[in-house]
């Protein structure tokens, strides 16, 4: 999340710099466009700045200026039944009930942290975390593939 913010901030600063140099280098044709008094620190969309950007940057990168890395997809989507055998990769929005080999776990996602809770306890993951647990049965491993806000992709594997 911090990396995305830094990338976005860097791109914003680069675009602002390109916009400023384009406005100074290319005089306005006396039309109704006034770019000498910007009202914010975000880049404005003026014809001279766009022309300067287009001439120095490939068109594909202008059209696809990233606002952040897209959230990945989960192999099993929101099909929580795929976890019945103890192995799955699922997308969880806020809350879900995941059954692992007959035992139900309540999954909750809040502020990028996932909590898997059963009647006998819970495990928690955040970041790109990993946790392993057992309840007198198979050993489960859970890895957080991605998490942001109230959405997460959880990879669960089991052995034993």
Buried (B, 14 or more C-beta within 10 A) or exposed (E): EEEEEEBBEEBBEBBBEBBBBBBEEBEBEEEEEEBEEBEEEEBBEBBBBBEBBEEEBEEEEEEEEEEEEEBEEBBBEEEBEBBEEBBBBBBBEEEBEBEBEEBEBBBBBEEBBBBBBBEEEEBEBEEEBEBEBEEEEBEBBBBBBBBBEBBBBBBBBBEE
